[in-house]
C-alpha cells in the first residue's frame, strides 16, 4: 500500500512538472519568446526543458531500475501516446527541433544517458570534439557549447 502511494505521488509530481514546462513554453511563445524569439530566450527555454526531462529520466530509472531504451518507452511510462500531437511537440527545443535522447552511451556517458538539443545552428554535432553549439543536460546542469553567431 505504501509503495503504491509513493508511486502515485511520484507520478503526480512528474505530471505536474510536465504541465509546468508546457505552461512556461506557452507563456514564452505567447510573449514572442518561443521558437521565433530572441536567441538567448531560446537557449533558456531549451535549458529548462532539458533539465525537466533529465529529472523525469532519473525518476524513471529510480522506479524501473534502468533508463528507458527509447522515447517510446519514456512516453508510455509518462502516459503519453506515441502518435499524439502533444507528445511530438513536447520534445521540441527553443528552435522547434526535436530534443535528442541517447541511452547508455558507453563512449561518452557510460551507464547514464545523454539528452541534448542540436542548438542554434541545427547541426547534430554530438559525436564531434567540443559538441559544436549543441546544448547538453549533464546531471543537474545544462552545458552550452560553442558560440552563437
Secondary structure, 3 states (H helix, E strand, C coil): CHHHHHHHHHHHHHHHHHHHHHHHHHHHHHCCCCCCCCHHHHHHHHHHHHHHHHHHHHHHHHHHCCCCCCHHHHHHHHCCCCCCHHHHHHCECCCCCECEEEEEECCCEEEEEEEEECCCCCCCCCCCHHHCCCEEEECCEEEECCCCC
